[in-house]
Amino acid sequence: MSKEKGGFNTQSVHAGCEPDPLHGGVSVPIYQSSTFAFQGVDQGAARFRGEEGGYIYTRMGNPTVAALEGAIASMEGGHAGLATSSGMAAITTVLLTYLEADAHLIGTDSVYGPSRVLVEKHLRRFGVQSDFVDTTNIEHIRAAVRPETRVLYIETPENPTIRLTDIRRCAEIARQHELVLVVDNTFATPVLQRPLELGADIVVHSMTKFLNGHADVVAGIIVTSTEQQRKAVREVLNHHGGCIDPHQAWLVHRGLKTLGLRVAQAQKSALALSEILHGHPAVEWVRYPGASDHPQRELAQKQMDGPGAILCFGVHGGLEAGRLLMEQVKIPTLAVSLGGVETLIEHPASMTHASLTQEARQQAGIDDNLIRLAVGCEDTADLIEDLRGALDVLLRHETLAVGADSD
């Protein structure tokens, strides 16, 4: 069996990694160069005309970056990857490629906050129209389609509500109306979900999260399903300038090698923590695709290879009780982002999604008592003990408060 045809972890280790032909190094060299020399004037001209392969200028392509792009394209089952300086640069590049004045986008209402602000505030200034709807209900998508609709942009699982959208059914709608279906696959990663295999046209990731996995890089990537898409997006990326630095690309490529292992450990702990939350009297509700009571568990089992490492929940007592809980836990770090080896906890309504209006947050199901827990790679038993202890403190606090009110 060749390395390229092996299982996911085999691909993670070997994809995009060929020994350095000059010295035989097994790690991809870091080509920390802004520009590349031509052997002659004719070669330079041919490369600029696109008649000859090779590198010109790192904004337009770099060998280290290309190795990373090829690795992730392989993992996603895509045609080509295009690495960017951030997840938002990836999203912006794709939308600038396929939207113009008076064009219309349909998006997931509970999408990552800045993604929605980009469309509703900034692209709107240039005439782009949009409707953000509950894409878990396919009929809402059908109802929002207009003659000028060009892009269907979904995120599944959603950030931070962990609701799921049926990718296959979205692909059917996209084909019927000639839309470009873009899927943000950051939460699931190609370990657990490969949208292109389900009919999506383009996948985007914040590589800052799981793909890199160590909270030390900001980066994004676009994976296309066709050469035509690659050319269209590449042209916009070249001129938009959202390219990734070669050293950052090398760090992400190194992180990819343990992606499957990290996701497996984090998912194992997330499932255990969801069970602790479900059984604790201080908890009002829990949402996790691996839980038996998740209303979309069947869809999760159909389009994902696992429920992932992100969950959200609400505690009795609302925002103040949630604040107390977040300050009581010792192992999770109070910080935004996700997908690193460390467990992170945050309050979306006041942090990652604070840029949305309260009405938009309510529409998307982002309640003020929603807490998002992004589980990392610590020992499961330690995370359980820590979370249970913090919940017990919260329960005692609530009991004391009730007792004080009754005196």
Secondary structure as UniProt FT lines:
FT   HELIX           3..5
FT   HELIX           8..14
FT   TURN            15..16
FT   TURN            21..23
FT   HELIX           41..49
FT   HELIX           58..60
FT   HELIX           63..76
FT   STRAND          80..84
FT   HELIX           87..98
FT   TURN            101..102
FT   STRAND          104..108
FT   TURN            109..110
FT   HELIX           113..117
FT   HELIX           118..122
FT   HELIX           123..126
FT   STRAND          129..133
FT   TURN            135..136
FT   HELIX           138..144
FT   TURN            147..148
FT   STRAND          149..155
FT   TURN            159..161
FT   HELIX           167..177
FT   STRAND          180..184
FT   TURN            186..188
FT   HELIX           189..192
FT   HELIX           195..198
FT   STRAND          202..206
FT   TURN            207..212
FT   STRAND          220..224
FT   HELIX           227..240
FT   HELIX           246..256
FT   TURN            257..258
FT   HELIX           259..278
FT   TURN            281..282
FT   STRAND          283..287
FT   TURN            289..290
FT   TURN            292..293
FT   TURN            295..296
FT   HELIX           297..303
FT   STRAND          310..315
FT   TURN            316..317
FT   HELIX           318..328
FT   STRAND          333..334
FT   STRAND          344..346
FT   HELIX           348..350
FT   TURN            351..355
FT   HELIX           358..363
FT   TURN            364..365
FT   TURN            368..369
FT   STRAND          370..374
FT   HELIX           380..406
//
